[in-house]
Amino acid sequence: MLNRRDFMWGAATGVGAMTVMSPEMLQAAGEPTMSFNVIYPNHDGARFDANYYRSTHIPLVMKVMKATSVILIEGVPMGSAAAPYAMIAHFQFASSEAIQAALADPAMAELRADVAKFTDIKPTIMLGKSV
């Protein structure tokens, strides 16, 4: 039988995720928001300057993309194993139209050029809907 500690450890280290919500939480959730997620997979020898990312790149992104909020999740090692991701940035937008407007902004070229200043990791991009 799987005990709670083993279940929690497995959930934290697994490749998937599960969200459990009560009916009260669903009613309080309101309208879904759209998200633009940038995921930096870690690898041996990867370069990622988290200080530059937080202090310089993210303020620039927020100015250009006009996201309603951003959550940054910095990967940390688990025991002797390196973090699978260097960073995950979760930008929230009021609508898919707001994301499309942000991506169409000509200043996006400046954002893409700035990436080389803090990492050599090719990020994965995922659009999402938060409910």
N, C-alpha and C positions, 0 to 999 in steps of 0.2 A: 504494500500500500504506500502511496506517495504521501509524504507528510507536507505540511504547509511550507516549511523552510525549503525543501527540495523543489516544490512547485514554484515558489517565488524566485528561486535561483534560476530555474529552467526558463521561467517567463522572462527574466532579465537578460539571459544570455541567448535566447532563441532568436530565430530569424523572423518570426512573425510577431504580431501584437494582437491583443484582443481588448476590446472596450466593453465594459459592463456598465450599463446605465439603468437606473431605476426609472419608473414611470414619472416620478416627480422631476428628475433631472431632464427627461425628454421634454416635458412641458415647459421647463424653465429655459431650455436651450434657445428657443426663438428661431429666427430665420438663419439659414446657413450662411456662412461667409466663405469666400474663396481664398485659397492660399497658393502661394508661389514658394516652393521649397527647393533649397539649394543644398545638396548633400555632397560632402567632400569625403570620398572613401579613402581611408588610410592605407598606406603600403610601405614596405621597407624603404627607407631613404627619403620618404616624402618630406617636403618642406611646407610648413604652414605657420605663418607668423600671426598667432592669435591676437597679440597686442595691436598690431597694425590693422588687422581685420576689424576688431571692435572699435578702435579709436578713430580710424580714418575711413576705411571702406564702408562700413555700415552707415555712418552718417551721410556719406555720399549717396549710397543706395536709397536711403529714406528720402533724401532731398529730390532725387530724380524720379523714383518710382511712386512716391507719395502713398506708401502703404499705411494702413491704419495702425499696425503694430508689427513688431518683430520679436520672435523668441529665438535666442541663440542657445544651442546645445553643444557644448564642447566635449568631445570624447575624452574619457579618462581610461587608463589601463585597468584591467581587471586581473589582479594578481600579477603574474609574470607576462600575461598576454597583452599585447598592444590594443588600444581602442580600435574597433573596426572602422570608425569614422573619425576624422579629425574635427569636423564641425558639421552641424546641421543648422541651417537658417530657415526659420518658418515665418514668412511674411504673410500677413493677413490683409485682405482687401474686402471692401463692401460688396463687390460684384465682379463677375467675369469681365464686364466692360471696363472696370477700373484696371484690371490686370492687363487687358489688351491695350488700353491707352498708355500704360506705363511701358510696355514692351515696344510700342511704336514710337516712343520718345527718342529723338535723335541723340540725346545725351546718353543713351544706353551704350553707345560706342565707347564713351569715356569710362563707363563702369567695366566693360569687358577688358579694356586696356589696363585698368588698374589691377586686375586679378594677378597678373604676373609679378606685381610688387609684393604679394604676400604668400603665394603658393605656386607649386608646380603640379598640383593635383587637378585633373580634369573633373569638374563637378558633374553630378547627375542632377537634372532638373525634373521636378514633378509638380504638376498643377493638381490641386486638390480642393475638396469641398469639406469644410468643417461643419459638423452638425452637432 
